[in-house]
Amino acid sequence: MFRTAERTAHGVRLIDQRKLPLEETYVELRSPEQVAQAIRDMVVRGAPAIGITAAFGLALGAKQTAAAQPQRFSEEMERILAHMESARPTAVNLAWAVRRMRDVMTERLANGGDPDDAVAALEREAQAIHDEDLAACKAMGAHGAALVPEQATVLTHCNAGGLATAGYGTALGVIRGAVEAGKRVRVLADETRPFLQGARLTAWELLADGIDTTLITDGMAGSLMRRGEIDLVVVGSDRIAANGDIANKIGTYTVAVLAKENGIPFYVAAPMSTIDFDCPDGDSIPIEERDPSEVTELFGTRVAPDGVGVRNPAFDITPARYVHAIVTERGVARPPYVTSLAAMRER
Amino acid sequence: MFRTAERTAHGVRLIDQRKLPLEETYVELRSPEQVAQAIRDMVVRGAPAIGITAAFGLALGAKQTAAAQPQRFSEEMERILAHMESARPTAVNLAWAVRRMRDVMTERLANGGDPDDAVAALEREAQAIHDEDLAACKAMGAHGAALVPEQATVLTHCNAGGLATAGYGTALGVIRGAVEAGKRVRVLADETRPFLQGARLTAWELLADGIDTTLITDGMAGSLMRRGEIDLVVVGSDRIAANGDIANKIGTYTVAVLAKENGIPFYVAAPMSTIDFDCPDGDSIPIEERDPSEVTELFGTRVAPDGVGVRNPAFDITPARYVHAIVTERGVARPPYVTSLAAMRER
């Protein structure tokens, strides 16, 4: 079984998601700067996995800085925290993990702890973020399985699987939960251009679990829905606004509109850490625009003429009105989300 | 200026569309079997261009068979006609061109013509099919330009351009017509997986004409519509049923649904030869399913794990209710198409 991200004696080890499915290789990063760069370069991606990786990178940075005087330690850590948070703008889990780590550090130092105390606490906190995510995904799987019919073809977009989390997955966690509950599930995976997470990652990890998986290009899902070949959609999210608007991989909005048009339920699965209660709606979520070469080049081969303009937003916003339910580790929220998500937070 | 397809002294010459945009190379085919194979392999694609290429290939076949006795000539030509017609199933223009060529041959031989007479008539007919298509595209451009605002961002899918026709194009003909009418048009081109006709062909031929063109992946169009960045959609078609249902490149239905959801007009441009009056509706149109490797491999690099299932329908059906107008060389048809298209046929 692969490990998405783990803390090693002297670094942070990641499965190199850019090499999948052809090679299962791992990289070991030896500084928080290298970890931030790996997040930027999408060695690791997926909102929860980015948060976990950032936490491990911050623990590593703390350990490497531990010898400093408390004041210097604190200043250096603030620099590392800010640098890590800037790696990618859309996924709220990154900012959430950074804040959680900063709070632990601040609390330790404020209560008379020395840098060594803070390092130990930060190591424990990073591992807790990892372990809680795994538990959350399994809980999402159990809650979400109830939404899946006994026999179903499920469409998913991008990769919201074990590779996007500590393991098990959010959207793919719901699928795994349904399979473990004995349901007969067949998965259709959108390839998800430009980065092909569906083809490379979702298909790979589902086949490894023996789940029947069929790959399609992003333009095919609509036609298959129209022909009655899809029973439900489940996707992950990089940030959920307080009103239930969903930021997720570019193309998610399209799938949601097609599902609505064809009377198919559209579900989102994400941990509570993905919900940004400070963000009133989707229009407040920053959308990362990535390098044009991700669109114009495929494995080093240029596919478009020189001089063409390119857009490459990495995410889109799906308004809450398209979302039939949001599955978290605490249960299944239904519209109106502004109240159901807030109630879930209080639990 | 490129030439999509032309008859040479001893063959049929095609621009090799699989090599674009990196290389502008031409292949010369020396038998009707080679022409049929080039259609199957998508050296040439686009419904009108397939019809034209098939007609040239049949003229070539007739010339090579001319020495035979009339009875042998007729039998051999029937074999060639049937083989050519089987090259691709969805585009009706192929069957239409084959039927037109067969009718010319039959008429000549029935009226006492010898094979040499038939060959000369078939050569003229093939050239007429080519020339009429070019004229039809220019007429479509003139009619369709009226649908484009003075300043507009136009989304198109796949390639319905000069490369899909004798030149000028159907959907891109409408865009060219609008530009020639002095309108300020910006084009957004869906890359159109799996074959990337948008990235490779549409962007190439529009940039060659100096038209402002921006490339996006297929999953981005919806989000850009939602953000108000697209004013209208225009696409081509491979077959139009009598009721106005549209067969076109996979992903077209998705674009149509997104346009409807966002209140954006969705137009189809195609010559009268694309309308199959014998076909009552879209469900009667055969949909070609192509090789899985088009989805799982990109330039020889495998992007999906072994063992994954693959669907690869090359076309989809867009029900007529999503189509705001159909532009042909005879004008602009509006719903209900069952009457407006029939009336257009009578003109």
Interface residues (C-beta under 8 A of the other chain):
Chain A: P21 L22 L188 A189 D190 E191 T192 R193 P194 L196 A199 R200 A203 W204 L207 D212 T213 T214 L215 I216 T217 D218 G219 M220 A221 G222 S223 L224 R226 K249 I250 G251 Y253 T254 V257 L258 K260 E261 V295 T296 L298 F299 T301 R302 V303 A304 P305 G307 V308 G309 V310 R311 N312 P313 D316 I317
Chain B: P21 L22 L188 A189 D190 E191 T192 R193 P194 L196 A199 R200 A203 W204 L207 D212 T213 T214 L215 I216 T217 D218 G219 M220 A221 G222 S223 L224 R226 K249 I250 G251 Y253 T254 V257 L258 K260 E261 V295 T296 L298 F299 T301 R302 V303 A304 P305 G307 V308 G309 V310 R311 N312 P313 D316 I317
